[in-house]
Structures are given as C-alpha cells and as structure tokens.
C-alpha cells in the first residue's frame, strides 16, 4: 500500500497516529485527495481550532469548492483521524469535545448548502443513549461522522425510553435505530428496546445498531441487534453495510457540493 501525498506538515504528523493498514489506506487516500486548503482544514479540525475551521470553510465555499468536497476531504477526513486517536487512547474526551466544536463550526456553513442542493441522504437514523444512561460523547461523535457520510440522523439525546425510539423511528421514517450505552447496568435496555419493537410488530421494519464502551459483538448478537460499532468509524462503515450503500452514494449529488460513550 502506497501512502497518498499529504503536503501539510502538521497533518502529516497527525496522520502518523493512524497505524492500522486498512484505515491508513482509506483515510490517507481521502486526505491525500484534498488540496492544500482542504488539508489545512482537516488539520485545523484535528487540533480543535474552531475559528480556523470557520474561516477556511467559508473561504473554500466562497472560492467555489463544492460543499461535498469541503465535507469529505476536509471536515470528515479530519474527524476520522480524531476518531482513531480517541479509540487508541492518544486523546481523550476533552480533546474530542474541542474537535467536535470545530466540526460544528464548519458544518454551520456546509449543511445549508447541502440542504439547498436537494441531495438525498443515503439513509435515515434515529440515535439515542438508552434508558437510565446519561452519557453521550460517543453518541455525538458517531452522529457527526454519520452526518458527514451522508446520513440524516435524528438525535434522541440520553435516557431514551423504548417507546421514544419507536415513536421517533416512525415519525422520521427511519432505516436505522441506533443505541448507545456506557454503563453495564443499562446495556440490557438495548435488548428491551428491540423487544418492544418486536412486541409492536415492527422488528422487521428497521435495522438495529448498538455500541458503547462495554458493548461487544457477542452482546450485540445476544440482544438481537443487526450491527455493532466499536467506534465512530466502524459505526459508519457498518451502517453503510446494513443499508447497502457505499461512498459513491453522495458522489451522485450536484457538483456544487464518533462508539465509545
């Protein structure tokens, strides 16, 4: 595997934290596909400089960059590095929150352009932390990554009851019902939520994904989930697999355009 060219020195140093071959190839290809301005944007996001992210995003859109280019090669590519560093304990919750604030600073400018362009989402999800659990860092990171990948995601917040998942899934015509938990005592509420869907005769209407620090693939299977995300990157990849969509989906849009809790 040949690394893609990353010309921004700071970004190149940050990319060294990405060590798994498959991730290095995928993330490196995206970062390398970006020009100097997109690499500067990705770096500003990784280090959490929300003012620079705001400035560069506005500059790029004013200069004629498509919203999808700014999103994919700048914001999402940078957040992918943040996700890897968080998973591998290179950075911790405070740094993730700072990067998340920077991501939001860019999305303020990108989301209206994407919305006005009429680009259809690749899928729709409702995402909440299960009943009894108030942790949301991992959920929020996953939501940002999912939105960056072209999903429409409705955030149900924390302490989400089974009936709230059911109502939201119906209201938003969801494809995916996504649940997060940090506490081992609240993990069984994932299974209880899926059981509530079954009791309502709705189990086959949706695909269910679970994640969080104590959650394992085996537990996900025991709960009856369709998918499991160990981190924000895996969450996005598995969601795409479940819906049969790929990275080409948003590329069809007009050229004028995270799960440890």
C-alpha positions in Angstrom: 0.0 0.0 0.0 1.4 3.4 -1.0 0.5 6.4 1.2 -1.2 9.2 -0.6 0.6 12.6 -0.6 -0.1 14.7 2.4 1.7 18.0 1.9 0.6 19.8 5.1 3.4 19.1 7.7 1.1 19.3 10.7 -1.5 17.0 9.1 1.3 14.5 8.1 2.3 14.3 11.8 -1.3 13.8 12.9 -1.7 11.1 10.2 1.1 9.1 11.8 -1.3 8.2 14.6 -3.3 6.2 12.1 -1.5 2.8 12.1 -4.0 0.1 11.0 -3.3 -0.6 7.4 -6.9 -0.6 6.2 -7.7 2.7 8.0 -4.4 4.2 6.9 -5.2 3.4 3.3 -8.8 4.7 3.4 -8.1 7.9 5.5 -4.8 8.6 3.7 -6.5 8.4 0.3 -9.1 10.9 1.4 -6.7 13.3 3.0 -4.3 13.0 0.0 -7.1 13.7 -2.4 -7.6 17.1 -0.8 -5.5 20.1 -2.0 -3.5 22.3 0.4 -6.6 24.2 1.6 -8.5 21.0 2.4 -5.5 19.6 4.2 -5.2 22.8 6.2 -8.9 22.5 7.1 -8.5 18.9 8.2 -5.6 19.8 10.4 -7.4 22.8 12.0 -10.3 20.4 12.9 -8.0 17.8 14.4 -6.3 20.3 16.6 -9.7 21.8 17.5 -9.1 25.3 16.1 -12.8 26.2 15.6 -12.0 29.7 14.4 -9.7 28.5 11.7 -12.3 25.8 10.7 -14.9 28.5 10.4 -12.6 30.8 8.3 -11.3 28.1 6.0 -14.8 26.6 5.4 -16.2 30.0 4.5 -13.2 30.7 2.3 -13.5 27.4 0.5 -17.2 27.8 -0.3 -16.7 31.4 -1.4 -13.9 30.2 -3.7 -16.1 27.7 -5.4 -15.3 24.5 -3.6 -18.3 22.1 -3.6 -19.9 21.5 -0.2 -19.3 17.8 -0.5 -15.6 18.4 -1.2 -15.3 20.6 1.9 -17.2 18.0 3.9 -15.5 14.8 2.7 -11.9 15.9 2.2 -11.7 18.5 5.0 -14.1 18.0 7.9 -14.9 14.3 7.8 -11.4 13.3 6.9 -10.1 15.3 9.9 -12.7 13.8 12.2 -11.7 10.3 11.1 -8.3 11.0 12.5 -9.8 12.3 15.7 -11.9 9.1 16.0 -8.8 6.9 15.6 -6.8 8.9 18.1 -9.7 8.7 20.6 -10.2 4.9 20.1 -6.4 4.3 20.6 -6.2 6.5 23.7 -4.0 9.1 22.1 -6.5 11.7 23.0 -9.4 11.7 25.5 -12.9 13.2 26.0 -11.8 16.9 26.3 -9.9 16.8 23.1 -12.8 15.1 21.3 -15.2 17.8 22.5 -12.8 20.5 21.2 -12.6 18.8 17.8 -16.4 18.4 17.8 -16.9 22.1 18.4 -14.6 22.7 15.4 -16.6 20.3 13.3 -19.8 22.1 14.1 -18.2 25.4 13.1 -17.7 24.1 9.7 -21.0 22.3 9.4 -22.8 25.6 10.1 -21.7 26.6 6.6 -21.8 23.3 4.8 -25.2 21.9 5.9 -27.3 24.7 4.4 -25.6 24.3 1.0 -26.2 20.6 1.0 -29.8 21.1 2.0 -30.5 23.6 -0.7 -28.9 21.4 -3.3 -31.5 18.7 -2.7 -29.1 15.9 -2.1 -30.9 12.9 -0.8 -29.5 11.3 2.4 -28.0 7.8 2.0 -30.2 6.7 4.9 -32.1 7.9 7.9 -31.3 7.0 11.5 -32.6 7.7 15.0 -29.9 7.6 17.6 -30.2 7.8 21.4 -28.5 6.7 24.6 -30.7 4.1 26.2 -32.9 4.5 29.2 -31.1 5.1 32.5 -27.8 6.2 30.8 -26.8 9.9 30.6 -23.6 9.5 28.6 -23.4 11.0 25.1 -19.9 11.7 24.0 -19.6 8.6 21.9 -23.1 9.0 20.5 -22.4 12.6 19.5 -19.2 11.6 17.7 -20.9 8.9 15.8 -23.7 11.2 14.8 -21.3 13.7 13.4 -19.5 11.0 11.4 -22.8 9.6 10.2 -24.0 13.0 9.1 -20.7 13.7 7.4 -21.1 10.4 5.5 -24.5 11.5 4.1 -26.9 10.1 6.7 -29.8 12.0 8.1 -29.6 11.5 11.8 -32.1 12.5 14.5 -30.5 12.8 17.9 -32.9 11.5 20.6 -30.5 12.5 23.4 -29.9 10.5 26.6 -32.1 8.4 28.9 -34.2 7.4 25.8 -37.1 5.1 26.6 -38.1 2.2 24.2 -41.3 3.9 23.3 -39.4 7.1 22.4 -37.3 5.1 20.0 -40.4 3.6 18.5 -42.2 6.9 18.1 -39.1 8.6 16.6 -38.4 5.8 14.1 -42.0 6.1 12.8 -42.0 9.9 12.8 -38.8 10.1 10.8 -39.4 7.1 8.6 -36.0 5.7 9.8 -33.9 3.0 8.3 -31.7 2.5 11.3 -32.4 2.5 15.1 -29.1 3.2 16.8 -28.5 2.8 20.6 -25.5 3.7 22.8 -24.7 2.8 26.4 -21.7 3.3 28.7 -23.0 1.6 31.9 -23.2 -2.2 32.1 -26.4 -1.7 34.1 -28.1 0.0 31.2 -26.8 -2.3 28.4 -29.8 -4.7 28.8 -32.1 -1.8 27.9 -30.8 -2.2 24.3 -32.4 -5.7 24.2 -35.5 -4.4 25.9 -35.9 -1.7 23.3 -35.6 -4.2 20.4 -38.1 -6.5 22.2 -40.6 -3.5 22.4 -40.3 -3.2 18.6 -40.9 -6.9 18.3 -44.0 -6.7 20.5 -45.3 -3.9 18.4 -44.8 -6.0 15.2 -42.1 -3.6 14.0 -38.9 -5.6 14.3 -38.5 -6.2 10.6 -39.2 -2.5 9.7 -35.7 -1.3 10.9 -32.1 -2.3 11.2 -30.8 -2.0 14.8 -27.2 -1.0 15.8 -25.7 -0.8 19.2 -22.4 0.4 20.6 -20.6 1.8 23.7 -17.5 1.1 25.8 -18.8 -2.1 27.5 -20.7 -3.4 24.4 -19.2 -6.3 22.5 -20.2 -8.0 19.2 -21.3 -11.0 21.2 -23.6 -8.9 23.4 -25.0 -7.2 20.3 -25.9 -10.6 18.9 -27.5 -11.7 22.2 -29.6 -8.5 22.2 -30.9 -9.2 18.7 -29.1 -6.3 17.1 -28.2 -6.3 13.4 -24.9 -4.5 13.8 -22.3 -3.3 16.3 -19.9 -0.3 16.1 -16.7 -0.4 18.2 -16.1 3.3 17.4 -17.3 6.1 15.3 -15.5 4.9 12.1 -16.8 1.4 12.5 -20.3 2.7 13.2 -20.4 4.5 9.8 -19.0 1.5 7.9 -21.4 -0.9 9.5 -24.4 1.4 8.9 -23.5 1.6 5.2 -23.2 -2.2 5.0 -26.6 -2.7 6.6 -28.3 -0.3 4.1 -26.2 -1.5 1.1 -24.8 1.9 0.4 -21.3 3.0 -0.4 -19.1 6.1 -0.7 -20.4 6.6 -4.2 -23.9 7.5 -3.0 -23.2 11.2 -2.2 -21.0 11.5 -5.2 -24.1 11.4 -7.3 -25.1 14.7 -5.8 -24.6 18.0 -7.7 -21.0 19.1 -8.2 -21.8 22.4 -6.5 -21.2 20.3 -3.2 -17.8 9.0 16.9 -18.5 4.2 19.8 -17.2 4.7 23.0 -19.7 6.7 25.0 
